[in-house]
Amino acid sequence: MAKKEKTVAASRVRMHELVMPNDTNPLGNLMGGKLMQWMDICAAISAQRHCNRNVVTVAVDSVEFVSAVALGEVVIIEGEVTRTFRSSMEIAMRVWAENLRTGSKRLCTTSFYSFVAVDADGKPVPVCDIIPETDMEKVRYEQAEKRRTQRLEQSRQIREMAKIFQIGERPEED
Ligand SMILES: CC(C)(COP(=O)(O)OP(=O)(O)OC[C@H]1O[C@@H](n2cnc3c(N)ncnc32)[C@H](O)[C@@H]1OP(=O)(O)O)[C@@H](O)C(=O)NCCC(=O)NCCS
């Protein structure tokens, strides 16, 4: 694929989801795993908008749920590519809850998702560069390099720990 550049704005995605009974825990609040699934879909659309290839999730940075989302509220999920490397892309995610009765919106979580563009065999392929335009996009672009270094180091440490606990062996039978 010819190497070309695209703007951050071109990768921006905004999704809305209404929290239904099937999405909630026994307290009537949105389940964290369901929210992360929606975030994953939003991030995947953003990554694909940028690279126009198939993509896979390679890593998700920490996700802290700072505000519960209640049944009947609307979840607003925004994603945009902050920086690209060779085949990988970092996508910044922000999530708000909207109360439709009051019209108020509150921030629920933020995170960074990492995706890799792949070919038909699932092998990484290069993606085009991103152009940060606004001051905030430029800050996020600069900081992305540091986040990537930390992410890869953390991944290395987790793999080391997995060896100690022999994770990856066959699970024990019930
Ligand atoms: C992601 C995948 C394609 C990478 O394949 P690979 O053969 O390990 O390729 P590489 O080691 O060259 O890594 C490819 C890119 O991923 C990046 N990467 C690898 N591990 C990473 C991590 N933990 N966090 C962020 N980026 C990571 C590499 O830095 C590299 O980036 P670059 O090309 O921009 O420099 C492969 O591991 C895979 O298919 N994993 C499963 C993905 C999946 O199924 N996701 C769904 C959820 S289970």
The ligand as a Tripos MOL2 file, in Angstrom:
@<TRIPOS>MOLECULE
LIG
   48    50     1     0     0
SMALL
NO_CHARGES

@<TRIPOS>ATOM
      1 C1         -1.4210   -8.5510   16.8990 C.3       1 LIG1
      2 C2         -0.6430   -9.5810   16.0740 C.3       1 LIG1
      3 C3         -1.1380   -9.5430   14.6370 C.3       1 LIG1
      4 C4          0.8280   -9.1550   16.1290 C.3       1 LIG1
      5 O1          1.5420  -10.1050   15.4080 O.3       1 LIG1
      6 P1          3.1240  -10.3300   15.6320 P.3       1 LIG1
      7 O2          3.5380  -11.4010   14.7300 O.co2     1 LIG1
      8 O3          3.3770  -10.4500   17.0870 O.co2     1 LIG1
      9 O4          3.7110   -8.9910   15.0530 O.3       1 LIG1
     10 P2          4.7630   -7.9630   15.6580 P.3       1 LIG1
     11 O5          5.5530   -8.4880   16.8100 O.co2     1 LIG1
     12 O6          5.5220   -7.4490   14.4780 O.co2     1 LIG1
     13 O7          3.8310   -6.8150   16.2290 O.3       1 LIG1
     14 C5          3.0410   -6.0400   15.3450 C.3       1 LIG1
     15 C6          2.8140   -4.6870   15.9770 C.3       1 LIG1
     16 O8          2.0930   -4.8710   17.1880 O.3       1 LIG1
     17 C7          2.7460   -4.1430   18.2170 C.3       1 LIG1
     18 N1          2.4830   -4.7720   19.4880 N.ar      1 LIG1
     19 C8          2.7720   -6.0350   19.8530 C.ar      1 LIG1
     20 N2          2.3920   -6.2380   21.1280 N.ar      1 LIG1
     21 C9          1.8580   -5.0830   21.5580 C.ar      1 LIG1
     22 C10         1.2970   -4.6420   22.7840 C.ar      1 LIG1
     23 N3          1.1860   -5.4540   23.8400 N.pl3     1 LIG1
     24 N4          0.8500   -3.3700   22.8710 N.ar      1 LIG1
     25 C11         0.9310   -2.5360   21.8260 C.ar      1 LIG1
     26 N5          1.4560   -2.8850   20.6290 N.ar      1 LIG1
     27 C12         1.9120   -4.1440   20.5070 C.ar      1 LIG1
     28 C13         4.2110   -4.1970   17.8470 C.3       1 LIG1
     29 O9          4.9440   -3.1980   18.5200 O.3       1 LIG1
     30 C14         4.1170   -3.9580   16.3600 C.3       1 LIG1
     31 O10         3.9050   -2.5840   16.1170 O.3       1 LIG1
     32 P3          4.5600   -1.8240   14.8630 P.3       1 LIG1
     33 O11         4.4100   -2.6960   13.6570 O.co2     1 LIG1
     34 O12         3.7360   -0.5740   14.7240 O.co2     1 LIG1
     35 O13         5.9800   -1.5230   15.1900 O.co2     1 LIG1
     36 C15        -0.7970  -11.0190   16.6550 C.3       1 LIG1
     37 O14        -0.1680  -11.0920   17.9140 O.3       1 LIG1
     38 C16        -2.2360  -11.4370   16.7950 C.2       1 LIG1
     39 O15        -2.8980  -11.7900   15.8140 O.2       1 LIG1
     40 N6         -2.7530  -11.4120   18.0310 N.am      1 LIG1
     41 C17        -4.1670  -11.7460   18.2870 C.3       1 LIG1
     42 C18        -5.0660  -10.5510   17.9950 C.3       1 LIG1
     43 C19        -6.5030  -10.8620   18.3330 C.2       1 LIG1
     44 O16        -6.9990  -11.9230   18.0840 O.2       1 LIG1
     45 N7         -7.1780   -9.8720   18.9160 N.am      1 LIG1
     46 C20        -8.5510  -10.0320   19.2910 C.3       1 LIG1
     47 C21        -8.7220  -10.1230   20.7680 C.3       1 LIG1
     48 S1         -8.3170  -11.7040   21.4200 S.3       1 LIG1
@<TRIPOS>BOND
     1     1     2 1
     2     2     3 1
     3     2     4 1
     4     2    36 1
     5     4     5 1
     6     5     6 1
     7     6     7 2
     8     6     8 1
     9     6     9 1
    10     9    10 1
    11    10    11 2
    12    10    12 1
    13    10    13 1
    14    13    14 1
    15    14    15 1
    16    15    16 1
    17    15    30 1
    18    16    17 1
    19    17    18 1
    20    17    28 1
    21    18    19 ar
    22    18    27 ar
    23    19    20 ar
    24    20    21 ar
    25    21    22 ar
    26    21    27 ar
    27    22    23 1
    28    22    24 ar
    29    24    25 ar
    30    25    26 ar
    31    26    27 ar
    32    28    29 1
    33    28    30 1
    34    30    31 1
    35    31    32 1
    36    32    33 2
    37    32    34 1
    38    32    35 1
    39    36    37 1
    40    36    38 1
    41    38    39 2
    42    38    40 1
    43    40    41 1
    44    41    42 1
    45    42    43 1
    46    43    44 2
    47    43    45 1
    48    45    46 1
    49    46    47 1
    50    47    48 1
@<TRIPOS>SUBSTRUCTURE
     1 LIG1         1 GROUP 0 **** ****
